């Protein structure tokens, strides 16, 4: 059978399949559907320094080929995460990546400092790009200088791998990718959700209480695939593709475009066991194509000329 192992910034993964932050809970809530050995890495929902109540309802709205969300990074804060979640993750059999977020640069640094000593955490995913907070200003994800300074400040307080999660809601995502690499990022997650909205013309009401939110689902894949490819062309650190992945073809498209691994998010809501099914399906697809190692496909896309 095909070899599914990949090396992600020094982390040996059993396969290139990861959960996407915000779609699999904080800890092992989804273990009843997807046993941890099926995953290359288990990514937490964003954890912040202080508890956050999130945005007012309605904060999820179904729309064409996906849905909008405006959760607002609701969570119980880092101390609750340490006390109640981290102990349950020991011996999970999967790489554990904690997604961290903040309002200020200092928040990110404090989060990394507080969590750095916990061996159960294999890496941090730095959420620079959530469109559902601070009025969708996205300051950390749209300003290359601030993105670089943020990663550099986090890098100074931890030796764990850092994966910067970028936004597709920018003009030149490659510039942001170069900036976070310069700041010390070990990899890039490309990308978070697109900024979108919906409205019911009959009631004249928007689908979300705050009008706009993050759009995810199969329809965004052409955009996020392009973003991942653009990042891969500009940096030497590995790319984690994220956006619209539903099946093995989607996974392999991202890898061929330059990604070392991928994250599956919105598709988990329609099929919670999808990430348990994908490893065998991926093996079968590679065997049928005569590909011995999935890592051999990374960045193998042919371009004209």
Secondary structure, DSSP 8 states (H G I E B T S, - for coil): --B--EEETTEEESSSEEE-TTSS-SSSTTTTTS-GGG-SEEE---B-SS-B----S--EEEETTEEEE-----B--HHHIIIIIHHHHTT-SSEEEEEE--SSHHHHHHHHHHHTT-TT--EEEEE---TTSGGG--HHHH-HHHHHHHHHHHHTT--SEEEEEE-S-SS-HHHHHHHHHHHT-SEEEE---EEEE-EETTTTEESSTTSEEEEESGGGHHHHHHHHHHHHHH-SSEEEEESS--SHHHHHHHHHTT-SEEEE-THHHH-TTHHHHHHHHHHHHHHHHT-SBGGGGTT------
